[in-house]
Amino acid sequence: MTAGQGGAPAPARMPVLYLSHGAPPLADDALWTRQLAEWSAGLPRPRAVLMVSAHWESAPVTLSATRTVPLVYDFGGFPERYYRVTYAAPGAPALAARVRGLLGGAGLPVHDAPERGLDHGAYVPLVEMYPEADVPVLQLSMPTLDPARLMALGRALAPLRDEGYLIVGSGFFTHNLRGLTWGAGADEAPAWSREFDAWGREALDGQDLDALLDFTRKAPAGRIAHPRTEHFAPLFVTLGAGEDDLSAQRTVIDGFWNGLAKRSVQLG
């Protein structure tokens, strides 16, 4: 770690993540919760986390509250206890100001949603990764599902990595809720989920951005694995922000959860 202004240590360059965030019952999965906790324990401690969740689409780019506000329980049909989860992470006004500056410099307007809390795509994994809720968190909306435009958004945000901020794209590597198979073991995942997951792993390991950007046509079962693409879309923000570290891309979590691929990757 090098010295910054005034002799203070400069923040470590942060990696950038794409994770499969699960549903509220993730909290009951001992393996997955341990995997997320171990992952965060091996990362440099971030100044704040910038979350890009599959569950917030709003154009233009919009920023969540920069103070602690109630969570968004954007799901239905689960037991009452899942609606009582709290995660009172501090807001991140300094990060919000920096995001506005970076995106404004890239010609991207930014709006604010000062009352919007974190949705489950943000807080469900963060509860496991930073359970003390002591790391400031800011959520950023996806203004589009177009992969190329999301990669450009990630590129504009990339300088945050050198300032100690952790950028996290939060989705699900395969996401077809009609194909969800509750209680299925890893070897019982449907063929479409296993085939798409294997293709995605190979494309990432091979740094094949052209294939990834055109995944609905290039991947086997692309439109079955993602009837709507919002859960794969955060990956492209991650790839844009981590483009310089594509050669260092690695899978941290793999396997399946009720038939869906939970592949989660780190760049840098």
N, C-alpha and C positions, 0 to 999 in steps of 0.2 A: 504494500500500500504506500503510495507516495504522499508527500506533504501538499496540502492545499494552501489557500491564502492564510496568512498569519501563522503558518506552521502547523495548522490543524491537519489531521489525516484526511486525505481526499477519500470520498466514498469509493468502495469497490465497484468495479463495473458489474452490473447485475446481469444475470442471464435473463432470458425471456421464456415464458411457459405457455403451453397449451394443455389444459387438463379437461378430462371428462368429469363433469361435476356431480353426476348422479342425481337422484331425487331425494326428498327429505329422509327416506329410510336409509340413506347412506350411513347415517349415524349409528345404525344397528349392525353394520357390516364390519366386523372386527379386523378383517384383513385389509380392506380398503382404507379404513380410518388410520390404521397403522402405517400403511404405505404413504398416505398424504403427510402424516406427522413426520415420518422419517425423511421424506423429501424436503420439507421446509427446514428441518434441523440441519440439513447439509448445505443450505443456501446461505449466502451472506445476509445479514439482517437488513431488510430494506428500510429506507426512510419512510416510505409509504408504498401502498400497492395500488396500481391502476388496473381495475377489473373491466374487461370487455365481455359481457355475458350474452349468451344466445337469447336471453329472455328480455332484452331491451333493444328494440328497434325504434329509432326516432331520427328523423332528418329535419334540419341539419344535425350534426353531432351535438349531443346534449350531455351536460355534466350533472351528476346527482348532487344531493345536498353536501355541503362542506362543513356540516356539523352533525352531531349524532341525532338521528331521527328514527322513528320506528321502521322495522323491516317491512318489505313487501312480500306477503305470503301469496305468491302468484301460482297457486296450485289448488286443487280441490280433490275431495274424496279420500283424504287421509285421516287417521285418528287425530283427535283433538290435541294430543301432546305435541304434534309437529307444528301447531300454530302458536305454541307457547315458547318456542325457542327464541332467545334473544341474543343479540351480538352487538354490543354497544361500542364498536370501534370508533376511535376519534375520526372526525372529518379531516380533510387534507386540503385546506385552502391554498397553501403554497404550491402544492402540486397542481391544483386547478388553475392557478394563475400561469404556471409554466405551460400547461397544456394549451391554454388559450393563446399564449404567445407563439408556441410552435405551430399550432394549426392555423392561426391567423397569418403567420409568415408563409405558410403553404397555400394561402388563399382559401382556407376552409373556415366558414363561419361557425361559431360555437354558441349554443344557447345554454341556458341554465334551468334546472328543475330543482329549485331550492328546498322543496318538500319531499323529494323522492328519496326513499331509503334503498338499501341494498336488496336486490331480489335473490331468489334461492340459488340462481346460478353463481352468485357472488358469495353469499354468506355460508351456504352449505359446505363448500370445501374450506373456506377460511376458518370456520369453527374448528376444523380438524388440524389445519396448518398453523394457525396462530390463536390457540384456544383462550389466551388471556385477553384477547381483543385489545391489545396494546399497540398495534401497528395501525397508523392512519390508513383509511381506505377511501378511494374515490372510484365511482363507477362512471363509465363512458358508454354512450349508446352506439349501436351500429347504425350508421345512416343509410346503409345499403346492404344487400347481400351479394353484390357483384364482387367476385374474388379479386380482380385486378385493382378495383378501387379500394378495397379493404387493405390490400398489400401497400398501396400508396399511403393510406392512413397510418399503417404501422411504420413505414419508413419515416414519416414526418415525426412520429413519436420516439424514434430510436435514440435521439440524444438524451432522453431521460435515463437511459441505462447507465450512462457515465456520471449521473448525478445521484445514484443510489436508489433509484426508483425501480420497483419490480412490476413489469407489465405481464398481465396474465389474461390470455384468451380462455374463456370458459364455455365449453360446449359439451359434445358427446361424439365420439369417433364414429359410431353408427347410432342412428336415432329414428326408429320406426316403431312408434308405440303400439301400432296394431300388430306388430310382430313380437312384442314383449312376451317372454315366456317365464312367468314368475316361478322361481325355484329351480330353473334350469342350471345345470352344472356347466363348467367351461367346455366340456366335450359335447354338450347338448345345444350349443348355440346354433341357430339356423345357418344354413349354407351361405345365404346372402350376406350375413353379418361376418362370418369367418372369411369369406372371399374378399369383401371390401376391406376388411382389416388387414389382411395379408397384402393386398395391393397397395394400400396406404403406407404400410411399413416399408415396402420396397421402394415406393416413390420417394418417401422421405429420406431413406438411407441413400438412395441414388441421387438425391438433390434434383429430382425431376420436377422443376417448378411448372413447366409447360403442362405436364400431365395433371398435376395437382390443380392448377388453375382451371382445367377443363374436366374436372373429376366427374361431373354428371354424365359425360359422354365417354370418358376414357376408362373409368373404373368399372369392374364387373359389378352388376347390381347397384350402380350408382344411385338410381332413382328409387330403388327399393330401400337401400340403406338410409337414404335421405329423401323421403317424399317431399319435404320442404327442407331447405338447406341451411336454416339458421343455426343448427348445432355444429355444422362443420365450418361455418363462416368465420368464427373467431380465430380459427387456425391461421387465416390469411393475415390478420393483424399481427399475430405472433411471427409469422414468416417474414413480414415486412420489417418489423422491428428487429428481428434477429438475422436479417439477410446476410450480414457479414460473418455470421457464425453457422451457416448452413452445414459446413463440413464437420462441425462439432455437435450436430443434432444427435440426440439419443433418446430412446424410449426409456422412461422411468417407471411407468406402470403399464402393464398390459393385461390381457385376459378378458373375461366377459362377466357381465352382471345381468342376470335374467335375460340372457341372449344378446345383449348389446355390448359392443366393444368399448372397453374403458381405456383404450390406449391414450397415454398422456406423455408429452415430450418436453424436452428442455433444449434450448439452443444457447450455447455459451456456458 
